[in-house]
């Protein structure tokens, strides 16, 4: 749905050529996750190299800075300018937006082997924020819904939305209270209800 949502073009670091996928597959997602890991490694390696150069600058006696640092310095001929700059000097937080995957066969596998479901559990280890956009909350697998820190629910014409969502807040509100809050917060056109599951 990228073409019909020009709001995405306001994202500061969006590289449309490389960052937008018009289809979904687990292999494409795995490629993205591998790239996130590569960016992390580049940033961490660069940080290590810079630390070695800083140690050398403070103490030019190479024997006092450690063998690993000395090898790094030799590799780059004792000149930081010779070190290739990484894409990011510090590890970035990546934002992954999954828009309308409900219609994509295999995206939300129900047999427990979904790469997306696994990612929703482990996204913090990847330094990734995940956004799942859908026309119906129930179409997003339960494992993803329960891992969500924030749920933003706009007004639906279907009355079943309240019962679909109630399980998320069942320990806090009675069904009637939740329905009243949902109707009140979504009464205006662009208003939405936020359920905050953060600590």
CORHU-V329718 format. One record per residue. N is the residue number from 0. RES is the residue in one small letter. SS is DSSP state (h for helix, s for strand, l for the rest). PHI is phi in degrees with one decimal (* if undefined). PSI is psi in radians with two decimals (* if undefined). Layout:
BEGIN
n-><N;N>
res-><RES;RES>
ss-><SS;SS>
phi-><PHI;PHI>
psi-><PSI;PSI>
END
This chain:
BEGIN
n-><0;1;2;3;4;5;6;7;8;9;10;11;12;13;14;15;16;17;18;19;20;21;22;23;24;25;26;27;28;29;30;31;32;33;34;35;36;37;38;39;40;41;42;43;44;45;46;47;48;49;50;51;52;53;54;55;56;57;58;59;60;61;62;63;64;65;66;67;68;69;70;71;72;73;74;75;76;77;78;79;80;81;82;83;84;85;86;87;88;89;90;91;92;93;94;95;96;97;98;99;100;101;102;103;104;105;106;107;108;109;110;111;112;113;114;115;116;117;118;119;120;121;122;123;124;125;126;127;128;129;130;131;132;133;134;135;136;137;138;139;140;141;142;143;144;145;146;147;148;149;150;151;152;153;154;155;156;157;158;159;160;161;162;163;164;165;166;167;168;169;170;171;172;173;174;175;176;177;178;179;180;181;182;183;184;185;186;187;188;189;190;191;192;193;194;195;196;197;198>
res-><x;x;x;x;x;x;x;x;x;x;x;x;x;x;x;x;x;x;x;x;x;x;x;x;x;x;x;x;x;x;x;x;x;x;x;x;x;x;x;x;x;x;x;x;x;x;x;x;x;x;x;x;x;x;x;x;x;x;x;x;x;x;x;x;x;x;x;x;x;x;x;x;x;x;x;x;x;x;x;x;x;x;x;x;x;x;x;x;x;x;x;x;x;x;x;x;x;x;x;x;x;x;x;x;x;x;x;x;x;x;x;x;x;x;x;x;x;x;x;x;x;x;x;x;x;x;x;x;x;x;x;x;x;x;x;x;x;x;x;x;x;x;x;x;x;x;x;x;x;x;x;x;x;x;x;x;x;x;x;x;x;x;x;x;x;x;x;x;x;x;x;x;x;x;x;x;x;x;x;x;x;x;x;x;x;x;x;x;x;x;x;x;x;x;x;x;x;x;x>
ss-><l;h;h;h;l;h;h;h;h;h;l;l;l;l;l;h;h;h;h;l;l;l;l;l;l;h;h;h;h;h;h;h;h;h;h;h;h;h;h;h;h;h;h;h;h;h;h;h;h;h;h;h;h;h;h;h;h;h;l;l;l;h;h;h;l;l;h;h;h;h;h;h;h;h;h;l;l;l;l;h;h;h;l;l;l;l;l;l;l;l;l;l;l;s;s;s;s;s;s;l;h;h;h;l;l;l;l;l;l;l;l;l;l;l;h;h;h;h;h;h;h;h;h;h;h;h;l;s;s;s;s;s;s;l;l;l;h;h;h;l;l;h;h;h;h;h;h;l;l;s;s;s;s;s;l;l;l;l;l;h;h;h;h;h;h;h;h;h;h;l;l;l;l;l;h;h;h;h;h;h;h;h;h;h;h;l;l;l;l;l;l;s;s;s;s;s;l;l;l>
phi-><*;-55.8;-61.9;-94.9;-126.1;-62.5;-59.0;-60.8;-67.8;-81.3;-70.4;-55.9;-102.5;-78.1;-104.8;-56.3;-59.7;-108.5;-107.0;-111.2;-116.2;-86.5;-131.2;-125.1;-152.9;-60.6;-68.2;-64.3;-62.7;-62.0;-60.2;-64.1;-64.9;-63.6;-66.7;-59.6;-64.5;-65.7;-62.1;-60.2;-63.8;-56.2;-65.0;-67.8;-63.1;-63.9;-60.4;-65.0;-65.2;-61.2;-62.1;-64.5;-66.4;-64.8;-62.7;-66.3;-64.2;-73.1;-144.6;-73.2;-76.6;-58.5;-70.3;-95.5;-104.8;96.6;-64.3;-62.3;-63.3;-62.8;-64.3;-61.3;-61.6;-64.1;-57.9;-107.5;55.0;56.3;-136.6;-61.0;-63.2;-81.6;-84.2;-62.7;-75.3;-75.4;-59.6;-133.9;-74.3;-125.1;-62.4;-86.5;-91.4;-99.4;-108.9;-110.6;-108.1;-109.0;-108.0;59.0;-79.5;-57.2;-85.2;-94.4;-59.9;87.0;-64.6;-108.3;-67.1;-102.6;-91.1;85.9;-104.6;-70.0;-61.5;-64.1;-62.9;-61.8;-63.6;-64.2;-81.9;-109.3;-60.1;-65.6;-70.1;-92.7;55.7;-128.2;-100.8;-109.6;-124.6;-111.3;-107.3;-154.3;-81.1;-142.6;-61.7;-66.4;-74.9;-84.4;-54.6;-57.5;-61.2;-73.2;-61.0;-74.2;-81.9;-63.7;-83.0;-130.0;-116.8;-116.9;-117.7;-85.9;-69.1;-114.2;-76.7;-77.7;-76.7;-72.5;-57.5;-64.3;-69.5;-62.5;-94.9;-56.5;-56.5;-68.8;-115.2;-61.1;-82.5;-117.6;-128.4;-79.1;-53.8;-66.6;-63.0;-63.1;-61.4;-64.6;-63.7;-60.5;-64.7;-67.0;-72.3;-104.2;-69.6;-93.1;-53.9;-103.9;-75.4;-146.1;-93.4;-108.0;-106.6;-103.1;-101.9;-75.4;-78.3>
psi-><0.18;-0.77;-0.51;0.11;1.39;-0.23;-0.51;-0.49;-0.23;-0.12;2.11;-0.81;0.34;2.14;1.72;-0.70;-0.69;-0.31;-0.13;2.21;2.20;-0.13;2.93;2.46;2.72;-0.61;-0.65;-0.77;-0.71;-0.67;-0.74;-0.77;-0.66;-0.68;-0.66;-0.74;-0.68;-0.71;-0.74;-0.82;-0.76;-0.83;-0.75;-0.71;-0.75;-0.71;-0.71;-0.72;-0.79;-0.71;-0.68;-0.72;-0.66;-0.74;-0.71;-0.68;-0.65;-0.56;1.75;-0.06;1.78;-0.48;-0.26;-0.05;-0.01;2.62;-0.75;-0.81;-0.72;-0.71;-0.71;-0.78;-0.77;-0.69;-0.60;0.38;0.64;0.53;1.99;-0.47;-0.38;-0.14;2.15;2.34;2.37;2.93;-0.67;2.30;-0.42;2.66;2.14;2.85;2.23;2.42;2.09;2.10;2.09;1.81;2.07;0.81;-0.10;-0.59;-0.06;2.04;2.28;-0.20;-0.81;1.32;2.54;0.00;0.21;-0.03;0.30;2.20;-0.66;-0.78;-0.75;-0.75;-0.64;-0.46;-0.61;0.23;-0.53;-0.54;-0.39;-0.06;0.90;2.41;2.28;2.39;2.10;2.03;2.29;2.77;-0.30;2.26;-0.71;-0.35;-0.33;2.25;2.58;-0.67;-0.63;-0.76;-0.73;-0.40;-0.29;2.34;-0.66;2.30;2.25;2.02;2.08;3.07;2.31;2.61;-0.43;2.35;-0.22;-0.22;-0.67;-0.81;-0.57;-0.63;-0.31;-0.62;-0.49;-0.57;0.23;-0.45;-0.07;-0.65;2.68;2.69;-0.72;-0.69;-0.78;-0.76;-0.71;-0.78;-0.78;-0.84;-0.68;-0.82;-0.43;0.27;-0.51;2.75;-0.84;0.13;2.69;2.75;2.27;2.24;2.05;1.93;0.25;2.87;*>
END
